Amino acid sequence: MKQFLLFCLTCLLLTPALAQQPLSGTVYDSTRRNLVEGVQVLCTCGTMGFTDSTGAYTLYVGDEDSVFFVFRGKPTQLFAVSRIKDMNNFEIALPLHVPGRYKQLKEIIVYGRNRRQDSIENRLQYDKVFNYSRGGLRFSNSAPESGFGAGLDLEALINVFRFRQNRSMARFQQRLIREEQDRYIDSRFNRTIVKRLTPLTDGPQLDAFLQQYRPEYELLTQALDIELYMYIQAAAKEFLKGR
């Protein structure tokens, strides 16, 4: 008899639990962009839960129950479970603003650039320097009646005697090439990358490291990013050990 009564009591206690089903969803703030953590989710049947860091929750409810949410001591209205269409995705927005982890930026336009484009633009900008004439005799279509013999190109003849200008233009061209190569090195070997990969921070040590271990242009053009990063880490270890 005692066993029968215990069995009946157990069935009565389990009947409500067996009728319950999980209710899941997400809680947002009034912007519907920021997730709200730590919201208390309550059911009139007595079950309770909280939203996690992603604003998600799961709560067991019955068909005849209602749920409501409490945040910072302020409860929401009751939501009847029978009227919830999707038990796996019941989302609500609380009438408050919570600072989100991410901010929505205004529309920006990004123009991609690479070393080859910079090099081409550099050559176009200094076209007169990279394609200057070194002089020499050239013949033009000048007519004999112009007073000059054999259609001689006087500008080319004059350029023959412009040795000083030619040397200056050649030096200027070499300087532009070096500046272009330096910009390429700086784009791959700089303070930001070194600080990300090594313990070095802004200061005299970082300045000394950048100067001492600056790679050559020819070698850097043949190195992959992973090879360069390994070089930076190994060089920093050697540098700090020496210090």
Secondary structure, 3 states (H helix, E strand, C coil): CHHHHHHHHHHHHHHHHHHCEEEEEEEECCCCCCECCCCEEEECCCCEEECCCCCEEEEEECCCCEEEEEECCEECCCEEHHHCCCCCCCCEECCCCCCCCCCCCCCCCCCCCCHHHHHHHHHHHCHHHHCCCCCCCCECCCCHHHCCHHHECHHHHHHHCCHHHHHHHHHHHHHHHHHHHHHHHHHHCCHHHHHHHCCCCCCHHHHHHHHHCCCCHHHHHCCCHHHHHHHHHHHHHHHHHHC
